[in-house]
Each structure stands twice: as C-alpha cells, then as structure tokens.
Amino acid sequence: MNIESILAAKGRAVRTISARTTVREAMALMTRQRMSALVVSEDGAKVDGIVSDRGVLHALVEQGTEVLERTIGEIMTREVFTCSRGDSVGAIMAAMTERRIRHIPVVEQDGTLCGIVSIGDVVKHHLDEIQHEAAEMREYISTSW
C-alpha cells in the first residue's frame, strides 16, 4: 500500500501557518484544532518548514517563556523530510522510526503540498491491513474444511 491510500481515507487537508506567526499564536491554534504539528508555508503550497508541539517544548526549555513571543520562523524545522503519494507506507513508517519524526508532509513531484501523514495515520493503516489479512485468512481456513 502507498501513502495515497492513507490520504484517500483521511483527506488531504493540511493546516499551514506563516513563519511570521508567534509561537504563542501557533500553540493556541494547535490546541484549538487538537493538532500536534503545523506546516509552515507562506503560500499554502510550498513547504517552508514544520513546527511541532515537541519542537516548541524544546524551544521553551532551551530559551524560556520569552520564546512564546518570537516567530515560528525562528524555531521551526527548516529541513523538512517529505514524501510523495506513491511512497510505500512501510518505507515511510521505517523513515519515521529511524528519523524519530511524527509528521511528514506529502508533496507532488513539483514540491506542491498535497497532504500530511502522522505516525498515528501510518500505524492505523498498518493495523487495518493486518486485521484485513487476518480476516481473509480466517475466511480461507473456514471455507477450506
């Protein structure tokens, strides 16, 4: 299975914010929307960076509460690992584990943002596949006797 199958099930909407947004505003948005990461993009199409609740926590520990009044552009991750819709779910799960990242923006070949997948999305998809295979195996076994 590929990343497109996850996007087809969960949707392709991606919440983006401007690098000029304050950390406080970004955290308020993440809290209201129950999100743990936002793609940073000035035009909603190009990935300029990504910010996560974990990244903000690290910035708070390192820089103190004054970081809340700084901009997301000052603390965001600029080198963003992305994937494409055709990438395999297994490969992306392995990359997330190896790189210790929880969110990966999905981009078209030209770099245009077209979705985002989280580790939760990937694990849910993988568990659904396992359950489907187990059901098929039970069906096969029960009809074979």
C-alpha positions as a printed NumPy array, in Angstrom:
array([[  0.   ,   0.   ,   0.   ],
       [  1.086,   3.564,  -0.538],
       [  0.635,   6.955,   1.09 ],
       [ -2.17 ,   7.816,  -1.351],
       [ -4.332,   5.158,   0.332],
       [ -3.917,   6.941,   3.679],
       [ -4.733,  10.339,   2.151],
       [ -7.787,   8.896,   0.405],
       [ -9.115,   7.693,   3.763],
       [ -8.217,  10.676,   5.968],
       [ -8.318,  13.544,   3.496],
       [ -5.76 ,  15.851,   2.022],
       [ -6.381,  18.995,   4.044],
       [ -3.265,  20.483,   5.61 ],
       [ -3.306,  23.309,   8.117],
       [ -0.496,  25.747,   7.381],
       [  0.758,  28.861,   9.16 ],
       [  3.01 ,  31.734,   8.297],
       [  6.576,  31.883,   9.605],
       [  5.611,  35.33 ,  10.956],
       [  3.064,  33.815,  13.364],
       [  4.132,  33.976,  17.005],
       [  4.854,  30.777,  18.851],
       [  2.034,  31.645,  21.281],
       [ -0.463,  32.012,  18.412],
       [  0.692,  28.758,  16.838],
       [  0.336,  26.877,  20.111],
       [ -3.143,  28.339,  20.634],
       [ -4.118,  27.18 ,  17.136],
       [ -2.694,  23.703,  17.705],
       [ -4.573,  23.47 ,  20.993],
       [ -7.887,  24.617,  19.487],
       [ -7.546,  22.338,  16.481],
       [ -6.155,  19.422,  18.521],
       [ -3.105,  19.216,  16.268],
       [  0.46 ,  18.444,  17.186],
       [  2.186,  19.863,  14.097],
       [  1.71 ,  22.585,  11.511],
       [  3.331,  23.005,   8.129],
       [  4.911,  26.425,   7.775],
       [  4.086,  27.905,   4.371],
       [  3.648,  31.441,   3.144],
       [  1.525,  30.452,   0.151],
       [ -0.097,  27.205,   1.342],
       [  1.643,  25.28 ,  -1.437],
       [  5.386,  25.357,  -0.764],
       [  6.748,  23.74 ,   2.412],
       [  8.954,  26.307,   4.156],
       [  9.232,  24.381,   7.409],
       [  7.342,  22.477,  10.063],
       [  6.686,  23.111,  13.732],
       [  5.501,  20.579,  16.273],
       [  4.424,  20.689,  19.882],
       [  7.613,  18.8  ,  20.699],
       [  9.707,  21.431,  18.905],
       [  8.021,  24.2  ,  20.87 ],
       [  8.635,  22.319,  24.111],
       [ 12.352,  22.04 ,  23.297],
       [ 12.48 ,  25.766,  22.489],
       [ 10.747,  26.583,  25.789],
       [ 13.25 ,  24.519,  27.748],
       [ 16.235,  25.989,  25.909],
       [ 15.098,  29.622,  25.621],
       [ 12.498,  30.153,  28.344],
       [  8.987,  31.536,  28.093],
       [ 10.11 ,  34.558,  26.064],
       [ 10.147,  32.182,  23.076],
       [  6.341,  32.435,  23.066],
       [  6.586,  35.978,  21.67 ],
       [  9.066,  35.007,  18.938],
       [  8.005,  33.9  ,  15.497],
       [  7.587,  30.357,  14.313],
       [ 10.231,  31.118,  11.692],
       [ 12.781,  31.378,  14.496],
       [ 12.136,  27.888,  15.873],
       [ 10.704,  25.844,  13.003],
       [ 12.49 ,  22.916,  11.439],
       [ 13.66 ,  24.192,   8.056],
       [ 14.944,  20.947,   6.547],
       [ 11.693,  19.037,   6.275],
       [ 11.586,  15.369,   5.33 ],
       [  8.749,  14.927,   2.835],
       [  7.254,  12.024,   0.945],
       [  5.132,  11.528,  -2.154],
       [  1.733,   9.939,  -2.589],
       [  3.343,   6.946,  -4.28 ],
       [  5.729,   6.106,  -1.434],
       [  5.036,   2.855,   0.365],
       [  3.525,   3.007,   3.826],
       [  6.177,   0.583,   5.087],
       [  9.023,   2.781,   3.847],
       [  7.503,   5.881,   5.438],
       [  6.912,   4.039,   8.714],
       [ 10.564,   2.982,   8.707],
       [ 11.725,   6.531,   7.922],
       [  9.592,   7.956,  10.744],
       [ 11.053,   5.444,  13.174],
       [ 14.633,   5.92 ,  12.02 ],
       [ 14.45 ,   9.736,  11.933],
       [ 12.277,   9.954,  15.06 ],
       [  9.695,  12.168,  13.399],
       [  5.945,  12.041,  13.824],
       [  4.68 ,  14.087,  10.85 ],
       [  5.638,  14.055,   7.194],
       [  4.226,  16.479,   4.639],
       [  3.217,  14.849,   1.363],
       [  4.239,  16.709,  -1.781],
       [  3.679,  16.367,  -5.509],
       [  6.633,  15.903,  -7.86 ],
       [  6.889,  19.688,  -8.251],
       [  7.06 ,  20.133,  -4.464],
       [  3.486,  21.344,  -4.019],
       [  1.987,  20.375,  -0.66 ],
       [ -0.857,  17.871,  -1.075],
       [ -1.284,  16.292,   2.366],
       [  0.351,  15.289,   5.623],
       [  0.662,  11.947,   7.376],
       [  1.327,  11.326,  11.039],
       [  2.773,   8.299,  12.743],
       [ -0.757,   7.64 ,  14.02 ],
       [ -2.104,   7.584,  10.457],
       [  0.628,   5.17 ,   9.372],
       [  0.185,   2.831,  12.337],
       [ -3.619,   2.828,  11.954],
       [ -3.277,   1.983,   8.283],
       [ -0.83 ,  -0.813,   9.071],
       [ -3.116,  -2.274,  11.765],
       [ -6.095,  -2.112,   9.392],
       [ -4.066,  -4.066,   6.817],
       [ -3.142,  -6.709,   9.411],
       [ -6.776,  -7.071,  10.528],
       [ -7.916,  -7.379,   6.914],
       [ -5.317, -10.074,   6.211],
       [ -6.303, -11.96 ,   9.376],
       [ -9.976, -11.863,   8.377],
       [ -9.124, -13.162,   4.913],
       [ -7.031, -15.954,   6.44 ],
       [ -9.882, -16.947,   8.799],
       [-12.285, -16.96 ,   5.855],
       [ -9.923, -19.094,   3.8  ],
       [ -9.397, -21.57 ,   6.622],
       [-13.112, -21.845,   7.452],
       [-14.081, -22.499,   3.82 ],
       [-11.231, -24.944,   3.206],
       [-12.563, -27.546,   5.647]])
